[in-house]
Amino acid sequence: MKTSFKSVMDTTISGAERESKNVRVNVSGAEPGYVVTSCMCVSSAITILEEKDIIQSSTKRRGGVLTPGFAFEKTTLVERLNKSQKVLFETKEV
């Protein structure tokens, strides 16, 4: 039995460095339990190893425990996951 998932989220992106905009994020992929989870863990680990300087520079003076969204914000994690073809992130302005 082959399983897959699709999730849609509407959100507003805002921040000090950019103006606010409304986006729709579609996330879809293979079976989320084992296939996508392991792909996300390995891709996250590779990103941390290869882009440690980017993560550290964007979190300077903030330290402590970081959420994944904040820690990986300026990295290529989403592109890496999209290339894996196990999970696909698509964003569209609404």
Secondary structure, 3 states (H helix, E strand, C coil): CCCCEEEEEEEEEEECCEEEEEEEEEEEECCHHHHHHHHHHHHHHHHHHHCHHHHHHHCCCCCCCCCHHHHCCCCCHHHHHHHHCCEEEEEEEC
